[in-house]
Amino acid sequence: MPIPDVPEVTVILPCRNEADSIAAVIDAVPAGFATLVVDNGSTDATAARALRAGAAVVTEPRPGYGHAVHAGVLAARSPIVCTLDGDGSMDPGELAPLIEAVRSGADLAVGRRRAQAGSWPWHARAGSLLIARRLRSRFGVAVHDIGPMRAARRENLLDLGVRDRNSGYPVELLVRAGRAGWTVREFDVTYSRRTAGRSKVSGSLTGSVRATRDFLRCAR
């Protein structure tokens, strides 16, 4: 569904079965920003609760983080778009410095997770650190995490042409940003335990290994 009055910023929340978390995340989005939930094949009440909380909702039935994010970027109309997980692990209020960096000329601003106790399993953290090191050494992108919080100008993001539609999306985005000579800025953000449910990626060793495999494929 289209967003009626186009604000400067749209916060995109890609979600799959986050019914118990999504309303609180939407409530925490700063005033004046549009909130767009992408329901990525949920079997619970994620979409209904997001609508009741005041967000616009689009449906992307094809599974995959990249599918969900891309659908949200296409549906948004704001000049600046942000992404954030809908599981309550990150505070939308911490988007402020990322958005200000984009306003001030950065092409891409990303969050470096500072984990609270019990929020980030060792296997997920190890995979992210491995890929971030490769991005720094091979592509010249000065990041230390592959996190879900980011901000960029919508048209530039679409023009970058990221093709991965699964877990590799954020890595391909950074690889293409490095090759395009983008200015990328990284900011510390708080990473807490998700407020409900279990992560589809970091919630298991298998999920983390699968995601790291996708990351490595995109960072070749």
N, C-alpha and C positions, 0 to 999 in steps of 0.2 A: 504494500500500500504506500502511496506517496506521502511524503512529509509536507504538510500544508504550508506553513510559514517557514521559509528556509532560514535557519540561523547560520552563524559562522562555522559552528562545529557540530558534527554528528559523532556520537559515541556508539560504535558498533559492538554488540555483544553476541558473538557466536555461541550458540548453546545447544546442548543435547541432554535432555533429562536433568534440568537444573531448576525444577519447579520449587524446591524448598529454599533456594538461594536467590532467585532472580529478582523478586520484588525489592528486597533490601538493597541490592546492587543498583537497581534503577533509581530508588529513592536517594542514593548517595551521589548520583550524577549531578554536577554543579548546575545551578539554575542558569537558564539561557541556552543550554546545549540541547540538541535533539538526541533522543535515545532510540536506537534501532536494534531490535533483537532479531537475530537470524535463527529460526528454529530448524536445526539440522537433523530432522528425523526423530524428534522426541516422541516417546510413548507415554509420557506423563503430561501434566497440566502446565508445562513451561509456557506455551504460547498464551493460554488463557490468563495466567497470572501476570504475564508481562503486559498484556493489554489492560488488565485491571489496574496495574501500577502506572499506566500512562505512557508506555512505550509504543512506538510503531513496531509491527511485526511482519517479517517476510519469511516465507518458507523455502528452504533449500533441501529437497528430499535426498539428494545425492550425498552419501556420507563422506566426510573428510573436512578437516579444518580449513584447508585452502578453498574448498567449495563454499563453505559458510562465509569466510571473510570476503571472498570475491563477490558473492551475492550481495553482501552488505554494502560494499564499496559501490557496486553498480546501482543499488537502490537509493543510496544517499544522494543528496543534492547540495550539501554544504561544501564550501571550498576546502575546509580542513576536515579530515576524518581521523578518528582514533579507534583503536581496537583494545579490547579488554575482555578477560574471561568473565563469564557470568556466574562463577561458583563462589563468590565472596572472598576469594583469597587476596584480592587487591582492591585498594580504595580508589574509586574514580576521582576523588579530590586530588590525588597525586598526579593526575594528568596535567595540572596547571603549568608546571615548568616545561613539559614537553611541548605543549601548545604554544607557549610563549617563545620557545626556541624556533618553532616553525614560523611563527609570525615575524620573527627577527631575521629570517633568512635561511635557517637550516632546512635541508631537503627532507630529512628524516630524523625524528627523535625517538629514542627507545628507552625502556626501563631496564635497569640492572637490578635484579631481585636481591634484596637483603632479607634473608629468610629468618622468620621467627622459629622457635623450637618446634620440631615435628612437622614443619610445613613442606619440606623439600627432601624426599628420600635421596640417599646417597647415589643410587644408580641414575636417577634423573639429573642430579646436579653434575655428576661426572660426564654424562653425555653432552650437556650444555657447555661445560668448560672445555671439553675436547674440541667441539666445533668452533667455539669462539676463538680459541687459539689459532685454528686453521684460517678463520676469516681474517684475523689480524696479520698473520704471516703471509698468506697467499694473495689476499685481495685488498689489503691495506685498510680494512674497516676496523676502527678502534673500538671494538665492543668486547665485553667480558661475560656476556650472557646471551642466550637465545630466548628471550622472554616474550610474553603475550601482550605487553603494553607498548603501544607505539602511536605516533602521530605523524601525519604527512599531508601534503596537499593532494586532494582527490585526483585531479587531472594528471598530475605528475605520476602518481602511483599507478594509475591506469596505463599511462604511456610507457611505464617501465616494463610492462609486459610479463609480469610473473605468471608462469604457467602451471607450477605445481598446485595440485588441488587437495593434497593430503598433508601430512605432518611436516613435509619439507618446505611448505610455503614461506615461513619466516626466514629460513636460511637462504632460499633462492632470492628472496627480496633483498637481503643484505649483500649477497654476491652480485646481483645486478646493480645495486646501489654503488658498490665499490667499483665495478667496471665502468659505470656511468660517471664516476667522479663526484658523486653526491657528497655533500657535507652531512655527516651523521654525528649526532650528539647523543650521549648516553647519560642517564640520570638515575641515581639510586631511588628505588621504590620499595616499599614494605611488602613482604610476601608472607602471608599468614596461612594458617590452616583453612582449607575450604570449609564453608559453613555447613555443608550437608553433602551426602553422597561420596562417591569415590572417583578420583581422576581417571579418565580413559587412557591417559598416557603415563603419568608418573605414579599412578596408583598400583602398578605392578612392575616387576622386573621385565616381563615380556613386553608390556607396553612401552617401557623406556628403551628397550633394545630395538624395537620396531621403529620408534621415532628417531633414534640415533642413526639407524640404517638409512632412513629417509633423509636425515640431515647430511650424512656423508655423501649420499648420491648427489645432492644439490650443491655440495661444496667441492666437487671435483675440479 
